[in-house]
Amino acid sequence: MTAANRELIQAQTETIQHLKASLKAFSESRRTPPPAEPAVKVMFQDLRAAVDEVVQGILSREVVPAVTQLSEECRSENQRIHREVFETIWDRVDPALKLTDAVNHWVSKFDLPAS
């Protein structure tokens, strides 16, 4: 190896070491997170005042109509079921009531003393 080659290798080695050190310094600076912003103090009342209007709007636009509709549908379904049960029971009880009325009418013709 000639002296010129040694000098060239030495210069390139120094350049590589310098680049390596620069890269390491740059990498280290990137690993450190940026300084945090100071904490913002929010008072509960301020937060609530800001949120209340939004929440009340959502409630009045979406929740109240949905609950009202659900209530009406439940009431309607309850009435339907009640009507169905009443008709079913009445269909079974009505013949017995008519028979009882007929027997009562027949017995009342005998003019029997009360027991």
Secondary structure as UniProt FT lines:
FT   HELIX           3..31
FT   HELIX           44..58
FT   HELIX           59..63
FT   HELIX           64..108
FT   TURN            109..110
//
